[in-house]
Every structure is written in structure tokens, then in C-alpha cells.
Amino acid sequence: MTPAVDRVLDHAVWHALTGPQRSFAAASGVAVRYRQIVAPFGAIRPGSSDGDPAGASGAWSDLARLVGPGGTVGLSGDRLDVPAGWEVVREGQALQLVGTGVVPEVDPEAVALGVADVPDMLALIERTRPGPFLPETVTLGGYVGIRFAGRLVAMAGERMRPPGHAEISAVATLPAVRGKGLATRLVRSVAAAVSARGETPFLHVAVDNVDAVRLYRRLGFEERRVVVFQHVRRAPG
């Protein structure tokens, strides 16, 4: 990959919210975040916290204004040392994979999902827990699903959209219908929409989710790097 692509994917949230998804952003100085009801992620401008370990000014103060006292936000990329006045609520590692080898294919049974489908989507997410999905995440666009007898049994869609890329996310299948290839079909269908825009799909998967990693490798995703996800909270008051 080129250095420009590396920079974009290393700081996907920042480049999404200062680029194609700026309409979904709340911003303060050198900090941005998705609107809280859309997605839990935010970012500070790459490199802007260097030399400011106390967080008394600059990037961390900007982020503090965004989240408010006692507020939380998810950060991704390299692991950050949080300054005084913040705590790490939880932390995990994910593999970032890029779908340069994915075969895009629109699935004829995949239906577009929108605001009216949110209750069914949230119910599926609750059963499967693929990752954060909030009441207005669907407004990011690109979500599709498969229904059996009217019931939503599988879904996938797009979340972060840094320039030239789109993150495939919320890949979920009810346990009762796993093993039927529904996730494969939906990932390829989402990838088809991404490719049609001239963009490259990518995704994140927990490093210990070996079954999912194996599936995505078979689909043509290649591992790029390990990404640290930190959910941090600002002290109250």
C-alpha cells in the first residue's frame, strides 16, 4: 500500500469524520467524534497529542469538550496513554483486514435496511453482539439483510468511510441459521456496493475470533495490521 493509504487506514475515524462522513461529525478544535446516537467512535488529529502528556491543553482538552463530564468515546489505532482526568474503561485488539481480493457479488435475496428496520436490527445485534450498533448507525448507509419468513436473520453494512475506503461492519447471523453462507453472501453484497463507488472494503475483527478471521481470509481479505480499540471515559466534574 502507498503511504497515503497507510495514513488513511491507520487513522480511519479521523479521516472519515474530516472527509466523506463530516456530516455525521461533532468537532472541537483537533478532536472529532460521530454523533453519539450514530456511533461511539472519535479521534484526535494524528500527532496532535504529542508533547502534551498531561492533556491540560490541546487535543485531549478538545476531546473533553466533545464528550462532556463523565462522557465516553471509543478510540482506535495505536494505543494511546490517556492523560490525567481520563480512564480506560476497556481495551481490545482487532485485526484490520483489507478486501483487495474480495469478489463483489450482489445477492438477489439481500434487501436494503433503513430506519424502519432498526428494531429488527437491534434485536439481531443483541442476539449476536458483533460490535457497536446504535439506533442511528443505519443512517451511515449501505446496510442490507436477509429475512426468512419475514424475520431478519442476517445483516451487514458500512460504518467508517475514510477516503477511498468503506468499513464493512455489523456482520451478524442468528445462531440457528449459521453455516448456510449468509455472512459470505452479505459481505460480498456490501463489497459490491463499495466497489461500485470505486472504493476498497476493509473491516476489523477481534484478534481471537479465529473463525471470523478464517472466513474473511477465504473471501479475499488480507491482514494489514493490529488495531487497538480503547473505550475511554472523562472524569465527572
C-alpha positions as CSV (number, residue, x, y, z in Angstrom):
1,M,0.0,0.0,0.0
2,T,1.1,3.6,-0.6
3,P,2.0,5.9,2.4
4,A,-1.2,7.9,1.7
5,V,-3.4,4.8,2.0
6,D,-1.5,3.7,5.2
7,R,-2.2,7.1,6.8
8,V,-5.9,6.9,6.0
9,L,-6.4,3.4,7.3
10,D,-4.1,4.0,10.4
11,H,-6.5,6.8,11.4
12,A,-9.7,5.7,9.8
13,V,-12.1,7.5,12.2
14,W,-10.3,10.9,11.8
15,H,-10.1,10.7,8.0
16,A,-13.8,9.6,7.8
17,L,-15.1,12.4,10.0
18,T,-13.0,15.1,8.4
19,G,-13.7,13.7,4.9
20,P,-16.7,11.8,3.5
21,Q,-18.6,11.5,6.8
22,R,-18.1,15.0,8.1
23,S,-21.9,15.4,8.1
24,F,-22.0,12.9,10.9
25,A,-19.3,14.6,13.0
26,A,-19.3,16.7,16.1
27,A,-16.0,18.7,16.2
28,S,-14.0,20.7,18.7
29,G,-10.5,22.0,17.7
30,V,-8.4,19.0,16.8
31,A,-11.0,16.4,18.0
32,V,-13.9,14.8,16.3
33,R,-16.5,12.2,17.1
34,Y,-19.5,10.6,15.5
35,R,-22.8,12.0,16.9
36,Q,-23.4,9.9,20.0
37,I,-26.5,8.1,18.7
38,V,-24.8,7.2,15.4
39,A,-21.5,5.5,16.5
40,P,-19.3,5.5,19.7
41,F,-16.1,6.4,18.0
42,G,-14.0,9.6,17.9
43,A,-10.4,10.7,17.2
44,I,-7.9,13.4,17.7
45,R,-5.8,14.7,14.8
46,P,-2.9,12.3,14.3
47,G,0.1,13.5,16.1
48,S,-1.7,16.4,17.8
49,S,-1.3,15.0,21.3
50,D,2.5,14.6,21.0
51,G,4.3,16.7,23.6
52,D,1.1,17.1,25.6
53,P,1.2,14.2,28.0
54,A,-0.8,15.9,30.7
55,G,-3.7,16.7,28.4
56,A,-4.1,20.1,30.1
57,S,-4.4,21.8,26.7
58,G,-4.7,20.9,23.1
59,A,-6.1,17.6,21.7
60,W,-7.3,16.0,24.9
61,S,-9.0,19.2,26.1
62,D,-10.7,19.4,22.7
63,L,-11.9,15.8,23.1
64,A,-13.0,16.5,26.7
65,R,-15.2,19.3,25.4
66,L,-16.8,16.9,23.0
67,V,-17.6,14.1,25.4
68,G,-18.5,16.3,28.4
69,P,-18.0,15.4,32.1
70,G,-18.3,11.7,32.7
71,G,-18.7,11.1,28.9
72,T,-17.1,8.2,26.9
73,V,-15.7,7.7,23.5
74,G,-14.1,4.9,21.5
75,L,-10.6,5.5,20.1
76,S,-8.8,3.3,17.5
77,G,-5.4,2.9,16.0
78,D,-2.2,2.8,18.1
79,R,-2.5,2.5,21.8
80,L,-2.7,5.9,23.5
81,D,-1.5,6.8,27.0
82,V,-4.5,8.6,28.4
83,P,-3.7,11.7,30.5
84,A,-5.0,12.7,34.0
85,G,-8.7,13.2,34.0
86,W,-9.4,10.2,31.8
87,E,-9.6,6.4,32.3
88,V,-9.6,3.4,30.0
89,V,-12.9,1.6,30.5
90,R,-12.0,-1.3,28.3
91,E,-9.4,-2.1,25.7
92,G,-9.0,-4.7,23.0
93,Q,-7.2,-5.6,19.8
94,A,-8.6,-6.2,16.4
95,L,-7.1,-7.2,13.1
96,Q,-7.6,-4.7,10.3
97,L,-8.1,-6.5,7.0
98,V,-8.4,-5.0,3.5
99,G,-10.6,-6.7,0.9
100,T,-8.4,-6.2,-2.2
101,G,-9.2,-9.8,-3.2
102,V,-12.9,-10.0,-2.4
103,V,-15.2,-11.0,-5.3
104,P,-18.1,-8.5,-5.2
105,E,-21.4,-10.0,-5.9
106,V,-24.9,-8.5,-5.3
107,D,-27.1,-11.0,-3.6
108,P,-30.6,-11.2,-5.0
109,E,-32.1,-12.0,-1.6
110,A,-30.4,-9.2,0.2
111,V,-32.8,-6.3,1.0
112,A,-31.9,-2.8,1.9
113,L,-32.3,-1.9,5.5
114,G,-33.3,1.5,6.7
115,V,-34.7,3.4,9.7
116,A,-37.9,1.3,9.7
117,D,-35.8,-1.8,10.2
118,V,-33.9,-0.6,13.2
119,P,-35.9,-2.5,15.8
120,D,-35.3,-5.8,14.0
121,M,-31.6,-4.8,13.5
122,L,-31.1,-4.0,17.2
123,A,-32.8,-7.3,18.1
124,L,-30.4,-9.2,15.9
125,I,-27.4,-7.3,17.2
126,E,-28.5,-8.1,20.8
127,R,-28.5,-11.8,19.9
128,T,-25.2,-11.9,18.1
129,R,-23.1,-9.0,19.5
130,P,-20.8,-8.3,16.5
131,G,-19.8,-4.9,17.8
132,P,-21.3,-1.5,18.5
133,F,-24.6,-0.7,16.7
134,L,-26.7,2.2,17.9
135,P,-30.2,3.5,17.0
136,E,-29.0,5.7,14.2
137,T,-26.0,3.7,12.9
138,V,-28.2,2.7,10.0
139,T,-28.1,6.3,8.7
140,L,-24.4,5.7,7.8
141,G,-25.9,3.8,4.9
142,G,-25.2,0.6,3.0
143,Y,-27.0,-1.9,5.3
144,V,-28.5,-5.0,3.8
145,G,-30.1,-8.1,5.3
146,I,-31.7,-11.4,4.6
147,R,-35.1,-12.3,6.0
148,F,-36.6,-15.8,6.5
149,A,-40.4,-15.7,6.7
150,G,-40.2,-12.0,7.5
151,R,-37.7,-12.4,10.3
152,L,-34.3,-10.6,9.9
153,V,-31.8,-13.4,10.3
154,A,-28.6,-11.9,8.9
155,M,-27.3,-8.4,8.2
156,A,-24.1,-6.4,7.2
157,G,-23.4,-2.9,6.3
158,E,-20.9,0.0,6.1
159,R,-19.7,2.1,9.0
160,M,-16.5,4.2,8.7
161,R,-15.8,5.7,5.3
162,P,-12.4,7.2,5.1
163,P,-11.4,8.5,1.7
164,G,-11.3,5.7,-0.9
165,H,-12.5,3.0,1.6
166,A,-15.5,1.7,3.4
167,E,-15.6,-0.4,6.5
168,I,-17.8,-3.5,6.4
169,S,-19.4,-3.8,9.8
170,A,-22.3,-5.3,11.8
171,V,-21.9,-8.7,10.1
172,A,-24.4,-10.7,12.1
173,T,-26.2,-14.0,11.7
174,L,-28.6,-15.7,14.0
175,P,-27.1,-18.8,15.6
176,A,-30.0,-21.0,14.3
177,V,-29.1,-20.3,10.6
178,R,-25.3,-20.2,10.8
179,G,-23.4,-22.4,8.4
180,K,-25.6,-21.5,5.4
181,G,-23.2,-19.0,3.9
182,L,-25.4,-16.0,4.7
183,A,-22.5,-13.9,6.1
184,T,-20.4,-14.6,3.0
185,R,-23.3,-13.6,0.7
186,L,-23.9,-10.3,2.6
187,V,-20.2,-9.4,2.8
188,R,-19.9,-9.8,-0.9
189,S,-23.1,-7.9,-1.5
190,V,-21.8,-4.9,0.6
191,A,-18.5,-5.2,-1.1
192,A,-20.2,-4.9,-4.5
193,A,-21.8,-1.6,-3.4
194,V,-18.4,-0.3,-2.1
195,S,-16.6,-1.4,-5.3
196,A,-19.2,0.2,-7.5
197,R,-18.2,3.6,-6.0
198,G,-14.5,2.9,-6.8
199,E,-13.7,2.3,-3.1
200,T,-12.0,-0.6,-1.3
201,P,-13.7,-2.5,1.5
202,F,-12.0,-3.1,4.8
203,L,-13.0,-4.4,8.2
204,H,-12.0,-5.1,11.8
205,V,-12.3,-8.4,13.6
206,A,-11.2,-9.3,17.1
207,V,-7.8,-11.0,17.1
208,D,-9.1,-14.0,19.0
209,N,-12.1,-14.5,16.7
210,V,-10.3,-17.2,14.7
211,D,-13.4,-18.5,12.9
212,A,-14.2,-15.0,11.5
213,V,-10.6,-14.4,10.6
214,R,-10.6,-17.6,8.7
215,L,-13.8,-16.7,6.8
216,Y,-12.5,-13.3,5.8
217,R,-9.3,-14.7,4.5
218,R,-11.2,-17.1,2.4
219,L,-13.2,-14.2,1.0
220,G,-10.1,-12.4,-0.1
221,F,-9.3,-10.1,2.8
222,E,-5.7,-9.6,3.7
223,E,-4.4,-8.7,7.1
224,R,-2.9,-5.3,7.3
225,R,-2.2,-4.5,11.0
226,V,-3.4,-4.9,14.5
227,V,-5.5,-2.0,15.7
228,V,-6.1,-1.1,19.4
229,F,-9.6,-0.1,20.4
230,Q,-9.8,1.9,23.6
231,H,-13.1,3.0,25.2
232,V,-12.2,5.9,27.4
233,R,-14.1,8.0,29.9
234,R,-13.6,11.6,31.0
235,A,-13.8,12.1,34.8
236,P,-17.0,13.7,36.0
237,G,-17.0,17.3,37.0
